[in-house]
Amino acid sequence: MRQVWVIGKNTYREIIRDRILYGLLVFALLLMGVSLALGELSFAEQTRISANFGLSGIQLSAVILSIFLGSTLVSREIEKKTIMTLLVRPLSRVEFILGKAVGLSLVTLTLVFGLALVLISVVGFLGMEINWILFGVLLGIFFEALVLLGVTVFFSSFATPMMTVIFSASVFLIGHWLDSLRFFADRSESLEFLVVSRMVNSIIPNLENYNWREAVIYSDPIPLSQVFWAGVNALSWFGLLILLTAFIFGRRDFA
């Protein structure tokens, strides 16, 4: 585990210095600024509109970070040939992949936490009560980013960075559409459609399981059990995808 932590720590430092991270921060802060402007159009709902747009900004930033940086997490080391130097040390390929994933996970957590502090300051200034619901939604955003990170690292083990981005973005879009797909499949008379629907639901994570933004708008409580099992689900997907990545990565020839 020490080797994993060393790789993770170095990856964290490397990404923190990356300019794309600051671009995402600016994007999210601008989106929060837009949310304040839109909130002025409806004084009665200003706080809820601002909170919803702010959470959307945090979600998009975490998703973009997971997909775009995750897509180059391994390929960058291969292109620079630094992976050859790393793997001649007493370091397994599984530890290398896990360390890289841990590093990016910490960066994602830092991004979500930092933007959450800004959002809490904004909605607190507008008079919104800061309660468990908001923190539950932020946890859901992190869970989703963690799953997408696993998906992206998995695709990056055998695809080019561009194709990895396309595949991962497709999983993001389909993952939020699975409930609708299941709804229409259950009411369809086509057996083929039902089989395809169940197959897609089996191999693609349902990202709506982590989407609780409406709870902030309608002040609906989020059961702790739901958050717990969503976290277990996210960690299970992440662990499975990292294991599959390590299996594929372990059979690649870098010579």
Sequence and secondary structure as in RCSB ss.txt:
>XXXX:A:sequence
MRQVWVIGKNTYREIIRDRILYGLLVFALLLMGVSLALGELSFAEQTRISANFGLSGIQLSAVILSIFLGSTLVS
REIEKKTIMTLLVRPLSRVEFILGKAVGLSLVTLTLVFGLALVLISVVGFLGMEINWILFGVLLGIFFEALVLLG
VTVFFSSFATPMMTVIFSASVFLIGHWLDSLRFFADRSESLEFLVVSRMVNSIIPNLENYNWREAVIYSDPIPLS
QVFWAGVNALSWFGLLILLTAFIFGRRDFA
>XXXX:A:secstr
 HHHHHHHHHHHHHHHT HHHHHHHHHHHHHHHHHHHHHTT GGGHHHHHHHHHHHHHHHHHHHIIIIIHHTTTH
HHHHTTHHHHHHTSS  HHHHHHHHHHHHHHHHHHHHHHHHHHHHHHHHHTT    HHHHHHHHHHHHHHHHHHH
HHHHHHTTS HHHHHHHHHHHHHHHTTHHHHHHHHHT S HHHHHHHHHHHHHS  GGGG  HHHHHHT    HH
HHHHHHHHHHHHHHHHHHHHHHHHTT    
